[in-house]
Amino acid sequence: MAKFTRAIGRLLWTAGFALALTALASGIWSGLLVANLAQTPAIPGAAVAMAVVTWAGLAFFGGKGGPAGTRIARRNLLRARPLSFPLFAATVCAGVLCLVALAGFWLVLGQVVRVPANRVPDFSHYPLLTVGATLVMAAISGAVSEEAGFRGYFQGTLETHLPGPVAIFICALVMAPVHALTQGFVWPTLLFYLAVDAMLGVSAWLTKSILPGIVTHAIGLFAFFAFIWPHDSERMLIWQNGPDPWFRIHVAQTLVFAALGIWAFARIARRVPAHPSSNVNETEE
């Protein structure tokens, strides 16, 4: 009973940590960005400041500073383990294939049902340098905080007590309200994010590292911030004018790239036993 109680306590602690870390990173970034755009919009100071904050956070939770025991514990919970380049590259490529499928899925959803438009700031009045740096940093900080908190601390803890697929599903369910708070409590959005979180969860589960997921997540956020979400309100429902050629292309895009992404992750799953060192806890060097 005591062991069960400790396990539940650890799960609740890591879930709370993941939620708090995501909220803290989002709050810091929002505050920096608002101040930057109001005072010195020609200089992307918020992006530079957030890069320092993100690097410091990764360094601390990756095991820098503090007693040896806590350094090891933080590093193991974070799961930012370096991988061999072939495994890292293959996992990122699999993730990008899934991102292309998910982009198509979002576009299809937006024409089948009315999806609330994502709240993307209007950057049309700001310098290109500031806009570019802001989009890049928003993608990186969002990816790092969510992967560290949810796929590192929380899902990693779940995996010590539950089968990987169950851990991935529970982690995605816990993240659903977080997405819904900013994207809306509607089933298409929740379904889309469950698919996204499942893909990123599989990446972390197979490799026992959040590093490929951070790269994949950042690429996805940048693509959606810059090219997809700003045009959500412009899409017409197929029930109004019928499906156009682009709708059919996006359906094919979703199906083809989803199959390719699943195939790529399946190949990685067969390669993982060749990397047993990625499945063990680290010790102090």
Order of alpha helices (4+ residues) and beta strands (2+ residues): alpha-alpha-alpha-alpha-alpha-alpha-alpha-alpha-alpha-alpha-alpha
